[in-house]
């Protein structure tokens, strides 16, 4: 059972979510781990009928907007699968120090696992209007700009900004949600 105070309500309503790595460790500065996120999102799209309406992946957190059936359950599956896959990759690649950090920062009540990748919850927020949706999309796309990583949101490849500019993007993004 989830201990998070962040809850999902109705299905088929778009949700803005923030998923953060424990202790803000920079996991997604390693492309192999970022690839896990995109593969998982593609799986949700093709096998679970989830539409991704926007996203950005930063070095230690990600924001995304998604809609579909059983969205809360799917987000939980996404976080569980990505954590397991990323830890497996870390073991294969010999990232022992990083694995030790994830063991150290694991919450005490998580007795059934050795490490913890994600902070609890997804900080979900239902998108009540087109205005709020556009605010969140702009917020996501400008996150790398605010951090000083790029001068133009289109230059950050781990974002849906390119999809909204009708340019190639790393995953399919539903941009005609209005």
N, C-alpha and C positions, 0 to 999 in steps of 0.2 A: 504494500500500500504506500502511496506517495505521501511524503510529509510536507510537500510544498503548499504554500498558501496561494499559489498561482493556479487558477482553475480555468478550464475551458468550458464554455456553455454549449450553445447550439452548434451542430454540424452545419456545414455549407455556409458558414460566415467566415470571412477572412480574419485571420489573427496575425498581429505583429508580435514577434517573439525575439527575445534576447537570450542566448545561451552563452554562458561564460565559463571559461576554464578555471578550476580551483586555483587560488592564489595568483590569478592572472598570469600564469606561466605562458610563455610565448610559443605554444605548440604549433600554431599555423604559420610560423616562419619557416617550417620544414615542409616543402612541397608534397612529400609522401603522405603526410597527415592531412593536408588540405585536400588531396585527391580522394581520401576516404569520405570526406563531407560531400563532395560532388557526386561520387558514386552512389552514396546513400540517398541523396536527393533524387537522382535519376531513378533509383529503385522505387522510391515513394511515388514518383510520377507514373512510372510504367506499370507497377504492380499493385499500388494501393490507391490509385485515382486521386492523388493529391496534386493540386496545382500550386506552383511556386509563382507568386506575383511580384516578388522582389527579394533581394538578398545583398548582403555584404559579409565577407569573411575578413576579419582583422587578425592580428597575430595571436590574440588571446580571447577573442569572443566573436560571435557572429550574430547578425540580425537577419531575420527573414520574415516574410509575409506568405502565409499559405492558407489554402482552403480545401476542404474535402470531407469525406465521411470519416467519422471517428478520429477527428484531428488530434484530440488530446492523447489518445492511445498511440497514434502514429508518431507523434512527437516523442513520446516515451520510448517507443521502439527505436526511433532514430538515434536518440541519445545513448541508449543501451548498446546498440550495434556499433555505433561509431567509437564509443569508449573501448569496447572489447577489441575492435579491429585496430585502433590506434595503439593500444597497449601491446597487442601481438606484433605489430610492426616495430615498435620500440624494442621489444625483446629480440626480434630477428636482426635488427640493426645494431644491437649492442648499446643502447642508450640507457645504461644502468643508472647513471646519476639522475637523469630525468625520471626514471621509474621510481627511484628512491624518494624523490620529491613528491610524487603522486601518492606514494604510500604514506609519507609523513603528513600530508595535508588531508588525507581521507578522514571524513567525519567518523567519530567513535561508534555511532549506531550502525554504520555500514559494515556489519560483522561478516556478511556473506561474500565480501570481495576484498582483494588485497590492496587495490588502488582505487582512486576516485578521480575521474577526468573532469566531469562537469559539476559546477555548483548546482544545488538543488533548484528545481523550478525552471521555467522558461519565460517568466515575466510576461505572460501572454496578455494581450490587449485586443479586444475585438474592434474591428474598424467599423465605426458607426456611420461614417459618411465618406463621400469622395474627397472632401477637403482634408479629413484626418488621414486618409489613405495617401494622398499626395504629400502631406507633411512628413509622414513616416518614410516614404520612398525618397524624398529629398534628403531627409536626415541620414538615411543609410548611404546614399550615393555620395554624400559630402563628408562622411566619416573619415575616409583616407585623406581628403583634402584638409580637414581640420587638424589631423595629426601631422600634417606636413610631409606625407609620403608622396603625394602627387600634386601637380598644379591644376589638373583637370580631372574630374571624376571618371571620364572615359578612359583614362590611363591606368586605372586600377582594374586589373583583369579579374579579380575575385569579387566582382560586383555585378549587379544587373543593369548598371547604368548603360552599358553598350546595347543591351536588348531594347531599352527604352529609346535609344538613339537609332534603332533599326540597324545595328551592327552585330556581327557575330559575337555570341556570348558562350560561356563554358557550359551552360545548361539551358534548356528551353525555359522561357519565362513567359507567362501569360500577361501580356501588356494591355490587352483589350478587355479589362475587367469592368469598365464602366457600363 
